[in-house]
């Protein structure tokens, strides 16, 4: 599970959302109710007790990175429109 989280984290970090449609696609793919992060959160219940701390840390890092990427891109698009 950690490998999957790390792969998704790398994918998010490399993602380039150039317009509003791509930004919405990022939100849907990762942050929506049926998205990648929600699926991982559901699978988190099945993680062994001794691994929960480490897996939880990576899962929270992925969620924060995705939210930050989305916020950063939205801010950048807003400032680009004002120019």
PAMIPA-790403 format. One line per field, with one value per residue: y, x, z of N, C-alpha, C in turn; residue in three letters; residue number from 1. Coordinates in Angstrom, 2 decimals. Each point is the difference from the previous one (the first is absolute). Example, Ala and Ser with C-alpha at 12.3 -4.5 7.8 and 13.67 -1.06 7.14 Angstrom:
<sites>
n_y -5.69  1.05
n_x 13.19  -0.35
n_z 7.80  -0.72
ca_y 1.19  1.19
ca_x -0.89  0.82
ca_z 0.00  0.06
c_y 1.20  1.09
c_x 0.90  -0.77
c_z 0.00  0.73
residuo Ala  Ser
num 1  2
</sites>
This chain:
<sites>
n_y -1.19  -0.04  -1.05  -0.38  0.28  -0.55  -0.98  0.02  0.03  -0.87  -0.68  0.25  -0.27  -0.96  0.05  0.31  0.77  0.03  -0.66  0.61  -0.48  0.24  1.16  0.06  -0.41  0.85  0.92  -0.30  -0.07  1.03  1.09  -0.49  -0.16  -0.12  0.95  0.16  1.20  0.17  -0.55  0.76  1.02  -0.46  -0.15  1.20  -0.27  -0.48  1.12  -0.77  -0.25  -0.84  0.03  0.12  0.17  -0.90  -0.89  0.27  0.00  -1.04  -0.57  0.49  -0.43  -1.11  -0.07  0.33  -0.84  -0.83  0.25  -0.07  -1.07  -0.43  0.33  -0.51  -1.02  -0.09  0.22  -0.86  -0.76  0.27  -0.13  -1.08  -0.22  0.40  -0.68
n_x 0.83  1.09  0.32  -1.26  0.05  1.21  -0.51  -1.10  0.78  0.78  -1.09  -0.44  1.19  -0.10  -1.19  -0.38  -0.72  -0.17  -1.15  -1.16  -0.09  1.27  -0.23  -1.13  0.69  0.94  -0.93  -0.59  1.14  0.40  -0.75  -0.60  -1.27  0.06  0.78  1.24  -0.03  -1.25  0.37  1.09  -0.78  -0.81  1.05  0.15  -1.28  0.47  0.62  1.07  -0.34  1.00  -0.76  -1.03  0.91  0.79  -0.95  -0.48  1.27  0.25  -1.06  0.29  1.23  -0.52  -0.86  0.92  0.84  -1.02  -0.41  1.26  0.16  -1.16  0.26  1.20  -0.52  -0.95  0.88  0.81  -1.07  -0.35  1.25  0.00  -1.22  0.52  0.96
n_z 0.00  0.72  -0.74  0.12  1.29  0.06  -0.74  0.74  1.05  -0.59  -0.30  1.23  0.49  -0.91  0.55  -1.21  0.77  -1.31  0.20  0.03  -1.23  -0.21  0.54  -0.67  -1.06  0.43  0.23  -1.13  -0.67  0.73  -0.04  -1.04  0.24  -1.33  0.46  -0.46  0.55  -0.39  -1.15  0.05  0.30  -0.92  -0.80  0.52  0.01  -1.14  0.25  0.11  1.23  -0.18  -1.09  0.81  0.93  -0.55  -0.22  1.20  0.36  -0.77  0.51  1.19  -0.23  -0.51  0.97  0.88  -0.59  -0.08  1.21  0.38  -0.77  0.41  1.25  -0.14  -0.67  0.92  0.95  -0.60  -0.18  1.25  0.39  -0.76  0.45  1.14  -0.58
ca_y 1.19  1.15  0.20  0.63  1.39  0.71  0.17  1.05  1.26  0.41  0.39  1.30  0.99  0.24  0.40  1.38  0.36  1.25  0.75  -0.36  -1.36  -0.91  0.17  -0.75  -1.42  -0.33  -0.10  -1.19  -1.23  -0.23  0.51  -0.22  -1.08  -1.27  0.20  -0.85  0.17  -0.62  -1.45  -0.37  0.17  -1.18  -1.14  0.22  -0.82  -1.35  0.03  -0.57  1.01  0.47  0.81  1.11  1.31  0.33  0.12  1.20  1.15  0.15  0.31  1.42  0.77  -0.01  0.87  1.39  0.39  0.16  1.22  1.13  0.14  0.56  1.39  0.74  0.16  0.92  1.34  0.39  0.30  1.27  1.11  0.10  0.67  1.41  0.69
ca_x -0.83  0.90  0.53  -1.06  -0.12  1.18  -0.17  -1.01  0.61  0.88  -0.88  -0.57  1.06  0.36  -1.17  -0.08  -1.37  0.15  -1.25  -1.02  -0.46  1.02  -0.04  -1.18  0.33  0.86  -0.86  -0.84  0.81  0.65  -0.64  -1.45  -0.48  0.38  1.35  1.10  0.30  -1.11  0.17  1.09  -0.49  -0.84  0.91  0.80  -0.59  0.53  1.45  0.38  0.12  1.38  0.36  -0.95  0.64  0.79  -0.90  -0.79  0.87  0.11  -1.33  -0.24  0.92  -0.59  -1.19  0.46  0.70  -1.01  -0.74  0.90  0.20  -1.24  -0.08  1.06  -0.40  -1.15  0.53  0.77  -0.94  -0.66  0.93  0.27  -1.16  0.02  1.06
ca_z 0.00  0.04  -1.35  -0.80  0.48  -0.49  -1.45  -0.19  0.44  -1.10  -1.09  0.35  -0.05  -1.40  -0.77  -0.47  -0.34  -0.74  -0.08  1.00  -0.23  0.53  1.45  0.46  -0.17  1.13  1.17  -0.11  0.06  1.29  1.21  0.04  0.85  -0.62  -0.50  0.44  1.43  0.75  -0.10  0.89  1.38  0.28  0.14  1.20  1.07  -0.09  0.26  1.30  1.06  0.14  -1.16  -0.16  0.18  -1.20  -1.14  0.24  -0.26  -1.45  -0.53  0.29  -0.84  -1.34  0.00  0.13  -1.23  -1.04  0.31  -0.22  -1.44  -0.54  0.44  -0.70  -1.41  -0.05  0.26  -1.17  -1.08  0.33  -0.20  -1.44  -0.62  0.36  -0.75
c_y 1.26  0.29  0.69  1.47  0.83  0.26  1.10  1.37  0.54  0.50  1.40  1.10  0.36  0.53  1.48  0.26  1.39  0.83  -0.53  -1.44  -1.02  0.06  -0.77  -1.50  -0.48  -0.20  -1.28  -1.27  -0.29  0.33  -0.27  -1.20  -1.38  0.05  -0.94  0.08  -0.61  -1.52  -0.48  0.13  -1.20  -1.24  0.09  -0.83  -1.39  -0.09  -0.56  1.11  0.56  0.87  1.25  1.36  0.42  0.21  1.28  1.27  0.26  0.39  1.47  0.91  0.09  0.95  1.47  0.49  0.24  1.28  1.24  0.26  0.65  1.48  0.87  0.28  0.96  1.43  0.52  0.36  1.32  1.19  0.16  0.73  1.49  0.79  0.41
c_x 0.88  0.57  -1.02  -0.15  1.17  -0.10  -1.01  0.56  0.92  -0.82  -0.58  1.07  0.39  -1.14  0.04  -1.45  0.03  -1.28  -1.00  -0.48  1.00  0.06  -1.17  0.24  0.90  -0.84  -0.82  0.82  0.52  -0.86  -1.50  -0.36  0.40  1.43  1.02  0.23  -1.10  0.11  1.11  -0.41  -0.87  0.86  0.83  -0.52  0.61  1.51  0.26  0.28  1.41  0.45  -0.86  0.66  0.75  -0.89  -0.84  0.78  0.10  -1.34  -0.35  0.88  -0.55  -1.20  0.39  0.67  -1.00  -0.79  0.87  0.23  -1.22  -0.13  1.01  -0.40  -1.18  0.47  0.74  -0.92  -0.71  0.93  0.34  -1.15  0.02  1.02  -0.46
c_z 0.00  -1.38  -0.89  0.38  -0.53  -1.50  -0.30  0.40  -1.09  -1.19  0.25  -0.12  -1.43  -0.84  -0.32  -0.43  -0.64  -0.05  1.02  -0.16  0.56  1.52  0.61  -0.13  1.14  1.26  -0.03  0.17  1.40  1.21  0.09  0.88  -0.53  -0.54  0.62  1.51  0.85  -0.02  0.93  1.47  0.40  0.20  1.28  1.17  0.06  0.27  1.39  1.00  0.12  -1.17  -0.14  0.12  -1.26  -1.21  0.13  -0.29  -1.50  -0.63  0.25  -0.84  -1.43  -0.07  0.07  -1.28  -1.13  0.22  -0.25  -1.48  -0.64  0.37  -0.73  -1.44  -0.14  0.20  -1.23  -1.16  0.24  -0.26  -1.49  -0.71  0.27  -0.80  -1.35
residuo Unk  Unk  Unk  Unk  Unk  Unk  Unk  Unk  Unk  Unk  Unk  Unk  Unk  Unk  Unk  Unk  Unk  Unk  Unk  Unk  Unk  Unk  Unk  Unk  Unk  Unk  Unk  Unk  Unk  Unk  Unk  Unk  Unk  Unk  Unk  Unk  Unk  Unk  Unk  Unk  Unk  Unk  Unk  Unk  Unk  Unk  Unk  Unk  Unk  Unk  Unk  Unk  Unk  Unk  Unk  Unk  Unk  Unk  Unk  Unk  Unk  Unk  Unk  Unk  Unk  Unk  Unk  Unk  Unk  Unk  Unk  Unk  Unk  Unk  Unk  Unk  Unk  Unk  Unk  Unk  Unk  Unk  Unk
num 1  2  3  4  5  6  7  8  9  10  11  12  13  14  15  16  17  18  19  20  21  22  23  24  25  26  27  28  29  30  31  32  33  34  35  36  37  38  39  40  41  42  43  44  45  46  47  48  49  50  51  52  53  54  55  56  57  58  59  60  61  62  63  64  65  66  67  68  69  70  71  72  73  74  75  76  77  78  79  80  81  82  83
</sites>
